Structure formats: structure tokens, C-alpha cells
């Protein structure tokens, strides 16, 4: 047995004080295997040691929340005896090193989190962040990463048979060395089908099912807890390889095995593999687990206990069955052609005891290992900021803004992403009512007759200028997306992507963002039921823009979707919430500033949460009473981009818009003030009544017309373009960028 | 009228086919496990979409060896109606129940979207309730959907009126825009687009219903 040297401890990314704590828990020096086990469980990725203190500030409960944070996924009640489980998780680091497999196994991991609870996954969404595709230096790599990530997601999700119903994709130089791949999944089940990851019942067998264990992914969790350096590319072997077919078999077999009633608890083997699943199940169950590694199915020979315990081979589950009923479980897994073997038993002593052919190689109290990782109150100062507060001198206003609009429509953040989402099967299971490309995705639940809307949102540009306000805007927009589809937002899951928390100015971003999220989620009554924290997203000292991502789910009646695009000419176009206002200090976060001015400054748009809430209530009422023919939330690119997007339906209907505002034309058309929705309606009177009842503005902008988008302000023409010309640019931009 | 939906490990449109037939069409449907050597008392068989046995070698290449495919072959030989959709189509060509092959899409990418599908032949048990020349709106979702056959086979398919559907706007490079074909006896049809995904207004199209309705009409009249 190797002796534990300070160098060995350091190479496991454990500090001296952490090591002393380990010695304290064990009452002795750890073995090499034990050191490995502690290092992964106490990695940032698994233990949340930098964020845990602040995550406590988030609201986590409501009368619909059946399971909050702490399990594999959050669960909320959707009525009629049914529930949904959902969660978001990142696979950022592996996706940079090996885009295809990194993204594919990201999908696989979150799907297992859902069906390990007993729910059948019915929807996936992805939030993606890459470096600019046309960057002279990093463009080629960024394009390679994007195409790899997209085909990885498609490969896994399509084969598994879960529809990828939505998501978002954003480009910024700060992601060139640190792309983000956040995957959200949602599943459905009955209340009485919920399984928890708990090991209970002394003497019950602990059963390993699924893929064999190999050397892949060893120390993946630790890799995800460190910055990238020049050496990171050598970590390619740390990325796991996914097998969606095996996962599909595992899904069907697990759900079928659960129906036997012989399963007591179950957990997937994700980050930190066998280590995490054994100690967490024991810890949650208040029990211990004893396993012998000789029983673990292995892909290669000569693996050490250290390697077996730390492997992150995919498509594996650990379950505890009722003693004497193992055969019922084995029978199901045999039917699906899967390995299932008893590897140990549940004990009463609270110890995770790992044997190798009878010889004890690790003996650790499970609860301290799983739950008593050090928690750090890391110092924080003012948030890191690259951009100035002061606005630059703006060029003299151009009266015609057609070319600016075209430039925005051709930009990576705004252009159509159909090149991406058409590679995803977004229809399988025939529940998709509103697929990718709209404000929110909507799937119907066949079992209840109701529908679930979901939206993923993040906005690094806003958060970079103010992590607190940016995060609050993100919560507001996510809820607005759902409301615009007619759904009531009820619960959320978060993925907190930031740089190195040991830097006080990065820690400040994390703290402010979490506090902003807490305030807004409390206000909009969307408790956080679980999620993921991804830190150390830095390469060579350059952090990503603070990039919290939120997935919010909402409940709604099942109905044919309203859609975001104009359907017929001669309808009144209304801007619910009003034109808003904007001064120069709040314009530096807009897409106009980024794309047209190539600058950023000041603060994100101002948010009035009370007003926002009223706008959302109004649009929900309008949609549910079918008073509008289309509705689209105003976000990136402001009013002009929203109007253009509303014109990109199959009918080719544009709009003739007459404004009367004192605002500078660029501000008027491109400011990104929240709390606004563009809708078209044959009955403007009813819309005005609803708006008045909610004490919000409803500005009549003009009428829908065939084939053109025309915008005037007090008689001056700002935009006058053929819809087809705008649409062609918007539709082909991503492919053009990819083939640059 | 009873439909059987074959379930291979890796099938993922099996439930959708079952739902379309049983819920939206109102006819009983049952799942048939891939290890089954008989089809029971079903009147028609659907080979659903998905990735049978993972399809790591080639779409349908493993499925053709499954016990259930031997039963499907006998059923087809006896004149039973067999509909293969997407992976089901791939399995039918691999099993030589239909001619040709399905290659990687022209652009080498998976494509999922609604396409226009021109009804070429209504002289079949799968399309007799449809209108000739009518363009149906059905979704596709495949990576290997480019229909390929040699010229003689293609000529033969056309001469014998066995090309049932053509793409209105060819999405995958299929030769002669072919999206669906029949066997010579006209009781086996394979198609890449998914009719089961277009069987109620909430799915965005009901144009797939006609295919299942044709099958029912055929079976009903055959019984009489």
C-alpha cells in the first residue's frame, strides 16, 4: 500500500486542512483508495463546498413541491395523482475536452437522474454556450465544439427516444475556452411510483446493474472542479463514452423492476460512480453498505479498487432490493439483457465498507463522507467586471435602421437555431405541442390530459454587468416565456456556471447571483427544487461571464399552441406592457450594443417585478381566453427583432407599425426592457380591457400586412423591408457562420 | 381489427404506434416482444421506429436475425399486412422483404421536421383511403433515410406502381424522391416518415390517419 504523502494529497486536489479532517473522521491515515474516495466526494462538483452556504438562501418549497433539493431530481405535483421530476445538470468540462461524448454523456447522466426516481423521461432541453463561430483565432475550434456537442446530444437523445423540445444557444468570447453544456430533463410518474435513493433494511442485497465498469472517467468529478490549463487536453481519457442503447434498456428494465415492488431504493452512478452511489444511499438511509469489488462486473482486467470505486463508466445503477426477492429483480434485468449482480449488503453500522476479495480496502463512515464535506465561506468583494460603467460616445443616429436589424438577425445569438434543433428528434412520444423555436416548449401529459410548459433561460451579458439584476431578469424572462405560452410557472431548477470561487471577485458574482435568484424566485413563486453548480469555468485565468441558467416549468391546460408568429393580415398588433423606456446606462447590455456597436457597458435593463408579474398574469389570461392569434415575448434584440420574428411564420405576414416616441430611435427599437409581449389580435378592445384590469399598458403599434415589415416613428421611416429578405438572413445565418 | 406492434430492444416509437392505433384510431393493439416466435392473433403488424439493438452496425442489420422477424416473414408470406416505419422500413429492407437500402442522409445529419409527402399510389392496402397525388404533411426523424437501389430496381418499382410516397421536397437525397415503397405482393410497405406522429390535431397534423384507416378498410373488406 502506498503511503500518503503531501504531494499525493495535493494531487487529489485536497487541501491540508481537508486532509486533516479526513484523518479526524477516520481516526487514522486513509488508505490510497480511501483518499481517492474522499477526493471525489469532497470535490467541488460533488460537495458544493463553495456554494452550499449560499444555496441555502434559495426558496425550495411550495405546496406543489413533493421533493426539493437533495435527491436525484426535484419533484412537483401536477394533479390527478401524477407528478413530474426534473433537473438540470452541466457537462461543461467534458464537452470542451471531447465535445461529442462530453455532451452525449451529459444527456445520459441527467436522464438517469430522472428515471432513477421512477419517472419516465418525456422531455429534454439544452442550454449551450460557445465562443463566436467567426472569431479569427478561436472560430474553427468553436465550430468544431458546437457541431460535436450538437451531434452528441442528438446521438444520445434520439436513440434513447426522448424528445429534445427546446433550449438556447448563445455565443460570447468568454466561452471560447469554456463552452457550457447544460442539459435539462423532465419525467412523469404517479405519486406512488416515486423511488428515493436510500439504502434501508439491514441485510438487504445491494445490486449493481447495467454497463460493466471500466477505467473511463476516473476523476471526472475532480476534473470538473479545476480550471483548464494547457495540460487539460491530456485529460481526454477522463471523459466517458456513452451508450444510449444501453441506457434505453436500463430505463425500461428499471421501470419494470420497480413495478415488482421488490426494490427498496435506487440511485444512478453518475459523477464519482460507485463511490457516490454507495455512500449517498447509505447516508440518506441512515445505514451502512458493505460491498466486495470482486462481484463488480468489469470491462477490463487488473483494475485496482481505487479505479473501480472512482470509475465514471456510464449507464450503471445501484439498487437495494428486499432480501429474498432478488430473483424478481434479476429476472427483469435478464429479460432486457443487462448485467445485474449482488455486490454487497446493507448494514446497520453506518460504514461504507469496501472489500476486494474479502480484504477490506476502505472503511469510512458513510454520513460524514457524503454530508460533512468542508463548507467554505469564501471571501468575496465586488463582482468581477470586464466592461466599463461609462457609456462610449454613440455614433449619430441613423434614421434608417434596416441594416442594423439585418445585422442582428444574422447574429449567432438571435438567428434561427433550426440547424441545431432539426438534428434532435423533438417529436418522439407524440406529446410535443410546442417544440423548439418558440418562447417555451409545451408537452401534453397523456395520463392527465394537462400540459407542461418549460423554458430554459440564461443571460451572461446581463449577469456580467450585474450578477444580481441579471439573474433577476433571467427569472423574470423565463416566467414570461411560460406565461406567453399560457402556462403558470410553478417551480425551477438551476445550473450555476461560474469561474473560480477562490477568487473573491468571482465569489462575489456567485453570491450576488444566488441572492438575486432567491429574491426573484420567491417573488414569482417558483421555488428551486434542485440543480447543479459548475465552478472553475476558467481557462488560463480567464473566467466565463457569470452564467446562471434556469429551467422553469409551468402548468397549463392542453390546447393547440398559440404560436409566436402572425397568422393573418389586418390584425391589430399590440405591445403588452408598453414601449418601456431606456437611458444610455441601460443600453450597454443589449444585443444592439454587442452586435452593432461591438461594445458593452453600464447595467442591464431595469426590472420592475411587480409590473412584470401583472404583465404575465395578463398575457396568461389573454392566451387562455384565446383573445390573441399570436404572442411573442420581447427579449434579445428588443422590439424590432421581436416584430421580425413574429413575421417569420409560414404565412409570410409582416406588420405596418407606427410609433410615436421621444426615445432615440435605436433605443426605441432595440432596447431590451423586460415585461413586454407582442401580440396580434382581431379584437383589440378585449385586450385593452384585460390590460386595464391588470393595470398595465397595451400600446397599439399597427396592423399586420402581407410580406413587409415597416416601422415608422412619428412619420419617419425606421425600417421598411420585405419579410422574405429578413427571414432568409435569419434562417441561413447559423449555417453561414458554421461554414465560415 | 387487431394490430400488433413489435418491440425490439431499442424501439422507441413502439408506444407512439400503439397510441395512434388504439387511442386515435380506436382499434385494439398489442405489443409483440422481439423474442416471440409467433404473432398471435393480430390482423396487421407494425414495425415501429427507433434504434433496434442500438443499430450500431447498420439500421435494422441485427433486427433481421431476431426470432420475431422470422414470424413476421411467415406472416407476410401468407399475405398479412406489414407496415414498417422509419427503423421498421430499414428492418424490412435488411430482411429483404423490400428491395433497396437506406443510406446516411445526404447532409450526413439527423433530420427531424415535417415534410410534404406526395401520394403516388392508392392501389395498396395502406393507401386505398387516400387521394392520389395529394400531399400529406408528415414528420420525418432519421439519420439514415436516403433510399437507394440500382436503376433496374427503381424502374421496376415505378413500372409496377410500387412507389407509394415521394418527398415533395427531398430532405435526405433519396433516389427519385422515394419515401415509401411496397413489395411485389403489395402487402408489405416501408416508409421513412412517421404516420403515427400525425394522428390528431395536437400533433400538428392528422394526415397519418389515412394510412391506418386504409389498413382497417382493407382488413374489413377482406373479412367480408
Boltz contact constraints between the chains, C-beta under 6 A:
constraints:
  - contact:
      token1: [A, 154]
      token2: [B, 110]
      max_distance: 6.0
  - contact:
      token1: [A, 158]
      token2: [B, 110]
      max_distance: 6.0
  - contact:
      token1: [A, 159]
      token2: [B, 51]
      max_distance: 6.0
  - contact:
      token1: [A, 161]
      token2: [B, 12]
      max_distance: 6.0
  - contact:
      token1: [A, 245]
      token2: [B, 10]
      max_distance: 6.0
  - contact:
      token1: [A, 245]
      token2: [B, 54]
      max_distance: 6.0
  - contact:
      token1: [A, 248]
      token2: [B, 10]
      max_distance: 6.0
  - contact:
      token1: [A, 249]
      token2: [B, 9]
      max_distance: 6.0
  - contact:
      token1: [A, 422]
      token2: [B, 111]
      max_distance: 6.0
  - contact:
      token1: [A, 422]
      token2: [B, 112]
      max_distance: 6.0
  - contact:
      token1: [A, 422]
      token2: [B, 113]
      max_distance: 6.0
  - contact:
      token1: [A, 423]
      token2: [B, 109]
      max_distance: 6.0
  - contact:
      token1: [A, 423]
      token2: [B, 110]
      max_distance: 6.0
  - contact:
      token1: [A, 425]
      token2: [B, 112]
      max_distance: 6.0
  - contact:
      token1: [A, 425]
      token2: [B, 141]
      max_distance: 6.0
  - contact:
      token1: [A, 426]
      token2: [B, 112]
      max_distance: 6.0
  - contact:
      token1: [A, 427]
      token2: [B, 139]
      max_distance: 6.0
  - contact:
      token1: [A, 427]
      token2: [B, 197]
      max_distance: 6.0
  - contact:
      token1: [A, 428]
      token2: [B, 12]
      max_distance: 6.0
  - contact:
      token1: [A, 430]
      token2: [B, 16]
      max_distance: 6.0
  - contact:
      token1: [A, 430]
      token2: [B, 197]
      max_distance: 6.0
  - contact:
      token1: [A, 430]
      token2: [B, 203]
      max_distance: 6.0
  - contact:
      token1: [A, 433]
      token2: [B, 202]
      max_distance: 6.0
